[in-house]
Amino acid sequence: MRIGELASRAGVSVRSLRYYEEQGLLTSTRSPSGQRHYTDNELERVAFIQRLYAAGLSSRMIVELLPCVESPSEQNSDEAFERLLQERDRISRHIEDLSQARDALDRLIDVNRTHRDQLTSARRRSRDQPEWTGSGRGVPANLLS
């Protein structure tokens, strides 16, 4: 497939694919006229690269880790394996931080929802049974206090 089709199917820009090639993350074959051509395997690779970027890995880090991805059964360097472990641990910590932030937001939402529900109930009660003042101006007493 050509670069435009890969970009469309992968949900990325053509510019991103060219950048991936420049960084050594993606390869293509060239037609006699110089057009890039990709296989379906590159579609999966682009999705994988996107997930790693979303997890916060740099292109340099992804290049370092690709040998472990491409041939996991072959003996990879101890350094590459250690980098895999470090990145996994960093992502796990990030997930924990995100979970804590989500839990804090859930608590705030619950508090605000309860407060909002109480205000809504109070407003309904005041509309249904207004307490009129003796001032003759027609202002409910509960709005004056």
N, C-alpha and C positions, 0 to 999 in steps of 0.2 A: 504494500500500500504506500501511497505517497504521503508526504509530510502533512498536507492539509487534512487528509482522511484520518491519519493517526491523531492529529490534534483534535479533530471533531469527536472521534470515538472515545478518546481519553479525557475529553473535557478540559484541555489545556490549550494554550496559545501556541501557534507555530513558533513564535519567538522563544517560548519556554523550551520547546524541543531543540531548537538550535543551540540554546544555552546549555542544555543537558549534554549535547554532543561536544561543545567546546570544553566542558568540564570533565569529559571522559565518562559520563554516566550512561550514555546511550550511543549506539553505533548504527550506522546505516550503510547500505551499499549504494553506489552511484550508477545511474544509467549512463549510456554514452554521451547524453546531452548534459550530464551533471546533476540530474534530479535525484533527490534522496528517495530511497525505497526502504521500507521496513516490513518486518514479518509480524505475525500476530503475537509472537513472544515479546516484542517491544511494547505492545499494548499493556501486557501484564507488568512489564518492567517500569513503565511510566507510572502506573497506578501505585506500584511499590515505592518508587521515588517520591511520589506525592505524599504518601503516608509518612515516609521518613521526614520529609520537610515539615509536614504538619506536626510531627512529634518534636520538632525543634532541631533536627540535625542539619548541619551545614553540608554544602556540596562536597567540601573537602573530606568531611567525616564519612559521607556516603561512599565516596570513592575508596576510602580505606576499608570499608566494611564489605564492599561488593565481592571481593574474592571469597569471603565466607558464604555469601549468598549463592554465588555461581557454582561453587564446588564444595558444599559442606562436608562431603564424605572424605575428601582429600585432606591431607594434613596442611592446615593453615598455620601461619606463624602464631606463636604464643602471644605476641603483641596484638595481632588482629583479634584473637579470641578474647583477650583482656579488654579490648575496646568494646567488643560486643557486650560483655558483662557490665562495663561501666555505663554504657548507653542505656541498657535495659534498666539498671538501677536508677539512673537519672530520670528516665521516663516514669518509673514506678513512684519515685518521690514526687514528680510533677502531678501524677494522677492523684496521689494522696492530698497534695495541696489543693488541687481542683475540687476534690471531694469535700474537703473542709470548707472551702469557699462556698460551694453549693449548699452545704448544710447550714452555714451561717445565713445565706440568702433565704433558705427555707424558713428559718426561725424568724427572720425579719418579715417575711411575707405573712407568716401566721399571726404575728403580733399586729401588723398593719391591717390584716383582714379582720381580725377580731375587733380592733378599734373602729374600723370602717363600718362593720356590721352593727356595733353598738351605736354609733352616730346615726346610722340609717334608721335603726329602730327608734331612737329618741326623736328624730325628726318626724317619723310617722305618728308617734304618739302625740306629739305637740300639734300636728295638723288635725288629728282626729278629735282631740279634746283641748282646745285652747283655753287658757285661763285669762279672762279679760280683766283689765284694770278698771278702776273707777274713773280714770282720767277722761273718758269719753272719746278718746282718739282712736280706739279700736286696735291698740297694740297689745298682743298677748303678753302677759306678765312674765312668762318663761323666756321671752326674748329680751326683756329688759334687764334681767339679772345676769 
